[in-house]
């Protein structure tokens, strides 16, 4: 451990930054196609990439890292809240009222309440 200990913090930082970069590249790659798909081809994939990069650059220059993380966290909570409501609707339409469907609905309310009432930690 004595040999590795001086280099370990640097390796951990490099690993964390690499993981974030990898996730950003994957999200950008998927988002360009998703924009094209959702607009039924009216916005080409390449144009979607350009729009995403411009928005990313504007956010990076206009906000602090903590603000960006706060907005991203709220966006994830909103997305998962909507997914939970969709799951609740699907469960209720298949089987009628159930604890599982109600659980999904509660998770949806929790997700949306995070969006409305969530505060950043600084």
Phi, psi and omega in degrees: 000327182298329180284322185276331188306318180294332184266341186302314179301318179297318179296321178294320178294316179298319179296318180294317179293320179297320179295318179294319178296318179299317179295321180295318179295317180295317179295317179296316179300319179285328184290324179300315177292324180294320177298316179298319180293316182291331179266011179054040175084358179295326174253113180295161182302315181298320177294322176300318177298317181298315179300315180297318180295318179297316178298317179298317178294318179298317178297318182295321181279332186269340187233162173279165180300321182293323177294318179297316179296321179297314178295319179296319179296318177295322179296318177296317179298320178296314181299311181290330174297315177298318178299321179295319177295321177296319178295321178296315179299317179296319179295317181291325180286335179276316189238001187078199182295135176209162177294325179296312178298320178294323177298318177298319180296319178297318177296324176297316178296320178298315179299315180290329177290330174296320179297317185281314189255356182295138178238141180290148177261124180229000000 
